[in-house]
Amino acid sequence: MTETASTRLLTQAASITDTLLIKRIIHFDTLYKRGEYEIVAVFLSQVYRKSDDIFKYYQFFGADTQAEFDEFYTNIKALALYDTGVSADYGDSFITLSTCAYHTENGRLVVVARKAR
């Protein structure tokens, strides 16, 4: 990646995170319910090879045990670009928003939010 492309990516990421710092609530409504979610973590990641032994946020669909939740939560907080001030507990419901990012091949910008209490 060239320095100009890298600078542009960092500028875009900063703009997105600035917006998320201001708007910490995601409104996610269905036909049947209104939902508000608070942002727990925003981080950069990527789609990894199946054989890579690394945390893959996109393989988390819910924690059946406290240990599964702890692994997920520890990893997203460790990857977080900044502290949102929002915590989560075992049993919380989450949404994960993921979009392409160009910091690396198959890069992703990820937003994880928990259902507001």
N, C-alpha and C positions, 0 to 999 in steps of 0.2 A: 504494500500500500504506500502510495506517495505521501510526502509530508502534507501536501495540500488536501488530499483525500482524508488523511488521518485528522487533520485540523477540522475539516468540515464535519466529520463524524462526531468528534468531541463537542463541537458547537451544537450539533443537532441533539446529541444525548443530553447536554446541559440544558437546552431549551425544554426538552421533554421532562427532565427531572424537576426543573423549576416549576413547570405547570403542575406536575404531580404533587409537589410540596404545597402548592397553594390549594389545589383541589384534591383533598385526601379521601374523598368519598366517590365511589363508583356506583351509579344507579344502574341496576340490571333488573329490568322488569320482564315478566312473562305475561301471557294472556290471563293467568290466574293469580299472580302475586306480584307485588312491588318488592324490590330488594335493594338494600343499601349495603355496600361493602366498604370496609376501611382498608386502605393499603398497608400491608405488612412489610413488603419488600419489593424493591425494584433492582434488577440486576441484569448484567450481560452474561450470556451463555452461548451455547451452540448445540447443534445436533451432532451427537457423537456416534462413532462406530459401535456396533453391537458389542464388540470385544473390549471396548474401552472400560476400564474399571474406575468409573467416576460417577458422581451424582448426576442423574439425568432427571431434571425437574418434570419432564413430560411423561415420565413413567409413574408419577404419583397420582392416584385417583381417589385417595382417601386412606386414612389410617385405621386399620383394624385393631391395633394395639398402641399402647403408650409408646413403646419402643419405636414403632414405625413413624409415629408422629414426631418424636424427638429427633429422629434422623432427618426427616424432611425439614423441620423447623430450624434445626442447627445449621443445615446446609444453606437454606435460603437467607438466613440472617448473616452467615459468613460471606455470602456472595453479594449482599446488598451494597448498593452504591452509596447509600446514606441511611441514617437511622430515622425511620418514620415516626417513632414514638408509639407505635401500635404493636401490641403483643398478641399472641394467640395461645390457645390452650387445646389440649386433646379434647376432641368432640366438636370443635368449631367447624363450620362449613366454609369452604374456600372457592374462589374462582381464580383461574390463572389466565391471564391475557398474554399472548406471545406474538411478536411480530418480527419480521426480518430486520437484522442489523448487519452492518457491513464492517465490523471491527475485525472479523475473521471469516474464513470460509464457513458457510452454514450458520452464521451468527444469528443470535436472537436477543431481543430486548424483552424482558419478562417482568410482568407486574403480577404479584400475588396479593390477593385481598381476602379478608375474612368477613363473613356476614356480621353486620353491626349488631351489637348486643343491646 
